[in-house]
Amino acid sequence: MTENASLNRGTSLPQENIAAAISRYHTFLISAHVGPDGDAIGSGLALQHALRAMGKEAWVVSTDGVPPSCRFLPGWETVVACPPTQPQCAFIIDCDGTPARVAAPFHLIENAKYRVLIDHHRTAQPIFDINWIDPQQAATALMIFELLKFLQTPLTADIAQCLLCGLSTDTGNFRFPNTTPEALRSAAEMVEAGADPAEVAFKLFDERGFGATKLMGIALQKMESESGGQLIWTALTASDFETAQSGDEGSDNVVNYLRNVRGARMALILRERYDEGGAVARVSVRCEPELRADLFCQKFGGGGHAAAAGFRVRHKQFSDSVAYVVQSAAAWLREN
């Protein structure tokens, strides 16, 4: 019998299999998607806090760092680009687990003895040893919350704050259609345990740096409309980021303002950035859930949710990427 098979034998719930893995192994990698948001970082840190409280070694790994909006969370400074040793078990959360989407050196995941996927995206596929995929969940944070309850892990104030950050992120501070009674009840438990909803809401949705605020002004000034006002988009060049003296995180949440334009069914923001592969256009999409942003982005190798998703695309010129994506979005609107 293989090691992985022995962990799965006689169990039926993913939480049971995960509990067996946690019991067996001592070192853990926790990573989420590239360009991490509050659900990715908050869920990861909550799990890290819980594992360390059990006497385990655990590291949240993000090669894209921690966005400024999450730098109030307990333990955010412990996030690393690479752990000090090869972990025995890898947790991939809030992500489909494919090499292009995971914000961790993928050889560490490939070389792990056991791999666990915990995700609530519709486009996720079962590719690891344990695959807990539940698109009905409002956030991955709710799945981690459920797991910690199963493990009978005490809900400390630090864990609760991280989980509330994740839940608030993916429900749009409890304004999106996925704000279910379960989400609200869970949030209440987190607040009772010591989470601060006012701080979470301010840090995630309101606070902006000076450069980020300048960048938002540039983005809104460059806003364009297509498809009779159904598509609102803007594009930020590398020069725009230099003018505003802002990093990529400065463009966070700008796309939500575009989506709020009356009559808009879909909104896009395109950003000219650079990574290990050279120039790349980072694209964020917001739309009516019926338009399935996740399926639109999947065409470009990205993913996300029905109402919020993203991807990256490469062309020799950023203007070519902009034209290609805008034309594709307009066609998607015509077809849907």
C-alpha distance (Angstrom), angle and dihedral (degrees) to the residues before:
residue distance angle dihedral
M1 . . .
T2 3.81 . .
E3 3.78 122.1 .
N4 3.79 92.0 -113.5
A5 3.79 92.7 48.6
S6 3.79 91.0 51.7
L7 3.78 90.3 56.5
N8 3.79 92.3 51.8
R9 3.77 97.6 42.6
G10 3.79 115.1 119.4
T11 3.80 95.7 -2.0
S12 3.78 129.0 113.0
L13 3.79 109.0 177.0
P14 3.80 121.9 72.1
Q15 3.79 89.3 -133.8
E16 3.81 89.8 59.7
N17 3.79 92.2 51.3
I18 3.80 91.0 46.8
A19 3.81 91.0 49.1
A20 3.82 89.4 52.8
A21 3.81 90.8 51.1
I22 3.79 92.0 49.0
S23 3.80 90.0 50.0
R24 3.80 93.4 49.4
Y25 3.80 101.7 43.7
H26 3.78 132.4 56.6
T27 3.81 106.9 -166.4
F28 3.80 123.2 56.8
L29 3.79 138.5 -174.4
I30 3.81 117.0 -156.0
S31 3.79 118.4 -168.4
A32 3.79 138.9 157.7
H33 3.79 137.6 -174.0
V34 3.80 128.7 -42.3
G35 3.78 113.2 -92.1
P36 3.82 90.8 30.9
D37 3.79 121.0 -146.6
G38 3.79 133.6 -165.7
D39 3.79 94.6 -75.1
A40 3.81 92.7 50.5
I41 3.82 95.5 46.6
G42 3.80 96.8 34.7
S43 3.80 94.5 49.0
G44 3.80 91.8 44.9
L45 3.79 94.2 50.2
A46 3.81 92.1 46.3
L47 3.81 89.9 54.5
Q48 3.80 91.5 44.7
H49 3.82 91.5 52.0
A50 3.80 90.2 50.0
L51 3.81 95.0 48.0
R52 3.79 93.1 47.3
A53 3.80 89.8 49.6
M54 3.83 86.3 57.7
G55 3.79 90.3 55.6
K56 3.80 94.7 -102.3
E57 3.80 128.0 133.9
A58 3.79 109.9 -119.2
W59 3.78 135.1 166.7
V60 3.78 130.6 -168.6
V61 3.79 104.1 -141.1
S62 3.81 123.4 -158.4
T63 3.78 121.6 162.6
D64 3.82 86.2 -169.8
G65 3.79 92.8 55.6
V66 3.80 125.2 -137.7
P67 3.82 119.9 -50.5
P68 3.83 114.5 -121.0
S69 3.81 90.2 -115.6
C70 3.82 88.9 65.9
R71 3.79 98.3 44.6
F72 3.77 92.3 101.3
L73 3.79 94.8 65.0
P74 3.79 118.4 110.1
G75 3.81 107.8 -98.9
W76 3.81 97.6 10.9
E77 3.82 90.1 132.2
T78 3.82 89.7 61.8
V79 3.82 92.5 67.1
V80 3.81 109.7 113.9
A81 3.79 136.8 -166.8
C82 3.81 90.5 -135.4
P83 3.81 130.7 9.0
P84 3.84 119.3 -120.8
T85 3.81 92.7 -114.7
Q86 3.81 141.4 19.6
P87 3.83 105.0 -82.6
Q88 3.79 118.6 -134.0
C89 3.80 94.2 -141.0
A90 3.80 129.7 32.1
F91 3.79 124.8 -153.8
I92 3.80 113.4 -161.9
I93 3.78 108.6 -170.0
D94 3.81 135.9 -179.3
C95 3.81 88.7 7.3
D96 3.81 139.7 85.1
G97 3.81 92.1 -117.5
T98 3.80 97.9 -122.9
P99 3.83 117.2 140.7
A100 3.80 94.5 -113.5
R101 3.80 92.6 52.7
V102 3.81 103.2 42.7
A103 3.82 118.2 91.9
A104 3.81 94.4 -144.8
P105 3.80 137.2 79.7
F106 3.80 97.8 -83.6
H107 3.80 95.9 -145.7
L108 3.80 87.7 69.0
I109 3.79 89.3 58.6
E110 3.79 93.6 43.9
N111 3.81 91.5 50.3
A112 3.80 95.7 46.7
K113 3.81 114.8 111.7
Y114 3.78 90.8 -133.7
R115 3.80 133.6 20.2
V116 3.79 129.3 -160.4
L117 3.81 127.4 -167.1
I118 3.82 118.9 -159.8
D119 3.79 112.9 176.7
H120 3.79 143.2 143.0
H121 3.80 99.4 -161.5
R122 3.80 116.7 117.7
T123 3.79 93.1 -135.9
A124 3.83 95.9 56.8
Q125 3.81 117.1 117.3
P126 3.85 129.7 -156.7
I127 3.80 102.0 -103.8
F128 3.84 104.1 139.8
D129 3.80 138.0 63.7
I130 3.80 91.9 -90.9
N131 3.79 119.1 25.0
W132 3.80 115.5 -173.0
I133 3.79 103.4 178.4
D134 3.79 118.5 165.9
P135 3.82 117.0 165.1
Q136 3.80 90.0 -178.2
Q137 3.80 90.6 70.9
A138 3.80 115.2 97.5
A139 3.81 92.0 -141.3
T140 3.77 141.2 -1.5
A141 3.80 85.0 -115.7
L142 3.81 88.4 69.8
M143 3.81 90.1 54.2
I144 3.81 91.1 50.7
F145 3.81 88.3 47.1
E146 3.80 89.6 53.0
L147 3.81 91.4 46.6
L148 3.80 93.0 51.4
K149 3.79 90.0 50.0
F150 3.80 89.3 52.3
L151 3.80 89.4 50.2
Q152 3.81 89.2 48.0
T153 3.78 89.4 -125.7
P154 3.83 113.2 168.4
L155 3.80 111.1 -108.5
T156 3.80 100.6 -127.2
A157 3.78 123.4 -171.0
D158 3.82 90.4 -106.8
I159 3.80 93.3 52.5
A160 3.81 91.4 44.4
Q161 3.82 92.2 51.7
C162 3.82 91.4 51.6
L163 3.80 92.7 47.4
L164 3.80 93.2 47.7
C165 3.81 88.9 52.0
G166 3.80 89.8 55.4
L167 3.78 94.3 45.5
S168 3.79 93.7 45.5
T169 3.81 91.5 49.2
D170 3.78 96.4 55.1
T171 3.80 96.0 40.7
G172 3.81 92.9 48.8
N173 3.78 89.6 -115.6
F174 3.82 88.9 -46.0
R175 3.81 95.7 -51.3
F176 3.82 101.8 104.4
P177 3.83 123.8 91.8
N178 3.82 89.9 -106.0
T179 3.80 89.9 69.6
T180 3.80 94.5 115.2
P181 3.80 128.8 177.0
E182 3.81 86.9 -105.6
A183 3.81 90.6 55.3
L184 3.80 91.4 51.2
R185 3.80 93.6 46.0
S186 3.80 90.5 49.4
A187 3.80 91.0 48.5
A188 3.79 88.9 52.9
E189 3.81 90.4 54.2
M190 3.79 90.1 49.9
V191 3.81 91.8 51.2
E192 3.81 90.5 47.6
A193 3.81 87.7 53.8
G194 3.80 91.7 54.6
A195 3.82 107.7 -83.6
D196 3.82 114.1 146.1
P197 3.83 109.7 -136.1
A198 3.80 93.6 -174.5
E199 3.81 92.8 55.3
V200 3.80 92.5 44.2
A201 3.81 93.1 51.0
F202 3.82 93.7 45.7
K203 3.80 95.5 47.3
L204 3.80 95.0 44.7
F205 3.79 102.6 39.9
D206 3.80 111.9 15.8
E207 3.79 114.3 29.3
R208 3.81 115.4 86.7
G209 3.79 133.3 169.0
F210 3.79 121.3 -117.1
G211 3.81 93.0 -106.1
A212 3.80 91.9 44.9
T213 3.80 90.3 53.3
K214 3.82 90.5 50.8
L215 3.80 89.3 49.1
M216 3.79 90.8 52.2
G217 3.80 89.1 54.3
I218 3.81 90.6 52.8
A219 3.80 91.6 47.6
L220 3.80 93.4 50.6
Q221 3.80 91.8 45.7
K222 3.82 89.7 54.9
M223 3.81 93.7 46.9
E224 3.82 115.7 136.1
S225 3.80 135.1 -169.0
E226 3.82 130.0 -140.7
S227 3.79 137.9 170.6
G228 3.77 95.2 35.9
G229 3.79 93.0 -53.2
Q230 3.80 95.2 -49.5
L231 3.82 92.5 109.1
I232 3.80 120.2 52.2
W233 3.79 118.6 -178.3
T234 3.76 144.5 163.3
A235 3.80 134.7 -171.7
L236 3.80 127.5 -149.5
T237 3.80 118.7 -158.4
A238 3.79 126.0 -153.2
S239 3.80 86.3 -104.8
D240 3.82 90.3 57.9
F241 3.80 90.3 56.0
E242 3.81 89.9 49.7
T243 3.80 92.1 49.1
A244 3.79 91.7 52.1
Q245 3.82 91.7 39.9
S246 3.78 88.0 -133.3
G247 3.78 134.3 134.3
D248 3.78 126.5 -132.7
E249 3.80 91.1 -83.2
G250 3.80 87.7 67.1
S251 3.79 89.7 74.4
D252 3.81 93.4 56.2
N253 3.81 113.4 125.7
V254 3.83 94.2 7.2
V255 3.81 89.5 112.7
N256 3.81 89.4 59.6
Y257 3.80 89.9 62.0
L258 3.80 89.6 53.2
R259 3.80 90.8 50.1
N260 3.81 88.9 54.4
V261 3.80 92.6 64.1
R262 3.79 108.9 116.2
G263 3.80 111.1 -102.3
A264 3.82 94.8 17.2
R265 3.80 115.6 134.3
M266 3.81 95.7 173.2
A267 3.80 133.8 23.6
L268 3.81 130.9 -168.4
I269 3.77 136.4 -171.5
L270 3.80 118.8 -169.5
R271 3.81 120.9 -165.3
E272 3.80 127.6 -167.1
R273 3.79 105.5 -136.0
Y274 3.79 139.7 151.9
D275 3.80 132.0 -125.8
E276 3.79 137.5 162.5
G277 3.81 89.0 -65.6
G278 3.79 94.7 52.7
A279 3.80 128.0 -114.0
V280 3.78 115.4 12.7
A281 3.79 136.8 172.3
R282 3.80 111.7 -132.7
V283 3.79 111.1 -155.1
S284 3.81 129.1 -164.4
V285 3.80 120.3 -168.5
R286 3.80 132.0 -162.9
C287 3.78 123.2 177.9
E288 3.76 147.9 141.0
P289 3.83 107.1 -60.6
E290 3.80 90.2 -119.8
L291 3.81 89.5 64.6
R292 3.83 90.5 60.9
A293 3.79 104.8 -137.6
D294 3.81 88.3 -168.5
L295 3.80 92.6 61.3
F296 3.80 92.2 44.3
C297 3.81 91.0 52.4
Q298 3.79 92.6 43.3
K299 3.80 87.8 67.0
F300 3.81 86.9 66.4
G301 3.80 96.4 42.7
G302 3.80 94.8 -94.7
G303 3.76 133.9 107.8
G304 3.77 147.5 -175.8
H305 3.78 136.2 130.3
A306 3.79 135.4 -30.3
A307 3.81 91.7 -98.6
A308 3.82 101.2 27.5
A309 3.79 129.7 34.8
G310 3.78 143.6 133.2
F311 3.80 147.9 -159.6
R312 3.79 144.9 175.8
V313 3.78 127.6 -117.3
R314 3.80 132.7 -174.3
H315 3.80 131.1 -146.4
K316 3.78 132.0 152.9
Q317 3.80 89.2 -108.5
F318 3.80 126.8 37.4
S319 3.80 88.9 -139.2
D320 3.81 89.0 60.3
S321 3.80 90.3 53.8
V322 3.79 90.8 49.3
A323 3.81 93.2 50.5
Y324 3.81 92.7 45.6
V325 3.80 95.3 49.2
V326 3.81 95.4 43.7
Q327 3.81 91.4 49.2
S328 3.80 90.3 48.2
A329 3.81 91.6 50.2
A330 3.80 92.0 49.3
A331 3.81 89.7 51.0
W332 3.83 90.3 48.6
L333 3.79 89.3 54.5
R334 3.81 91.5 50.5
E335 3.81 91.2 50.4
N336 3.79 94.8 46.3
